[in-house]
Amino acid sequence: MAETPRNLALSDSSQDIETAHPPHARILGITDHAVFILLIGVLGILPGAHRYLFGFMNHLESLPPVFRLLDPTFAIADFFVNDEASFGPRFYYAHAIAFLTNFMPLAWVCFSVAWLSHTATLAVTYVAARRLFRGDALVAMLACVLVMSIESIQLGGSTGLKSHYVAPHTASVSMSLAALYFGILGRPYAACLSACLCSLAHPLVGAESGAIALATSGIAAIFFPYAPSRHSLSHLVRAAAPTLGACVLFGAFTFVVWILPSMGENHDKETLYRLLHIRLAHHYFPTAFGLSHYGYFACFLLSFVIAWRWWYRHPGTDRCTALRFLLPAGIVLILLVGGYLFVEVFPTYLWATAQVYRLNFILKWQGFLLFAFAISLLLRPQNTSNPACDTMAIQRVPDRAVARWRRIPATFPLGLVVLLANGL
């Protein structure tokens, strides 16, 4: 009996499913993804040179305010402890750590917060990669591995996506990246909420990442996708209104939580001078970073650009999203230039306190997402009908596309090798 059009359609659909999911492939479920993220999170705290530390290095300076909260008589005559125990950047972080000691010892609290912070960073990375790269599980998994296993660029220091110990920056990274992710997607209120949570752990990272995320959302809403009719005044108002509302909420939150309680405090510029020129010049002054750091940074940017070009030219890429993806990176690079001009050439108090070179962790995260996509392309020399299918089998892309991409100069593999060598 002849097959009806409906039967033919069902037959074609079943063939597509068999092609997309070969018999030996197992479809990944939500449990598989969760277990993968939790296990990869261990890479940031246990094995090798990146093992977790307690009471060493910079972790020591974050403990005194916690000790004072646990024991009001702790180091009562110590100037540093008294200064750190007063209202300041670590105020809410220290109170949160001290509160958690009601449920477990301090050492276990710090370990647990470090692991959960790394796991949250991986979760944001995984979700962002799946959303930006059209549901590609391989790219998301590769991005998670890169984020947790490679240090990469260290221009100015304090640029890590993970840490050997728990600190305010460690706890703030995941929410900062979430704000950037929502900014790229054009969701200003979600970006505002993430930045507010981030600022509770680290006010500087929260304020700067929130500003970058909201700027990204506003610029993207106005200019992407481009259309001549979108330049009317009414369109600009409608497009910018959500971002402006989120900016007002974020500014109000920052004022109430940070600025208002710190009013009346004396910000000693002499103390800032000692901090900049004596203690931490290697964090603030670009001329003190070292030539090798600039060499790695140049290779990283070159790899970043080439990998983004591969992504932009990929047949399944949403080019509007790819262009939005460049906005945070462009803003960070502009801020880095300002960090040189207005700290070394024309010194200003505001730019010195901004510590813009710590924002390199944003470039690093975006670069790892792009490198994961580029590596996934190199693992896919042939074609399947569904490049976004979520299976254990390696997915592939059209041969002619690979042939075109392989004409890219060899500078990309070179940059990637230098990046890996620096990180490992």
Buried (B, 14 or more C-beta within 10 A) or exposed (E): EEEEEEEEEEEEEEEEEEEBBEEEBEEBEEEBBEEBBBEBBBBBBEEEEBEBBBEEEEBEEBBBBBBBBEEEEBBEEEEEBBEBBEEBBBBBBBBBBBEBBEEEEBEEBBBBBBBBBBBBBBBBBBBBBBBBBBBBBBBBBBBBBBBBBBBBBBBBBBBBBBBBBBBBBBBBBBBBBBBBBBBBBBBBBBBBBBBBBBBBBBBBBBBBBBBBBBBBBBBBBBBBEEEEEBEEEEBEEEBBEBBEEBBEBBBEBBEEBBEEEBEEEEEEEEEBEEBBEEEBEEBBBBEEBEEEBEEBBEBBBBBBBBBBBBBBBBEEBBEBBBBBBBBBBEBBBEBBEBBBBBBBEEEEEEBBEBBBBBBBBBBBBBBBBBBBBBBBBBEBEEBBEBBBBBBBBEBBBBEEBBEEBEEBEEEBBEBBEBBBEBBE
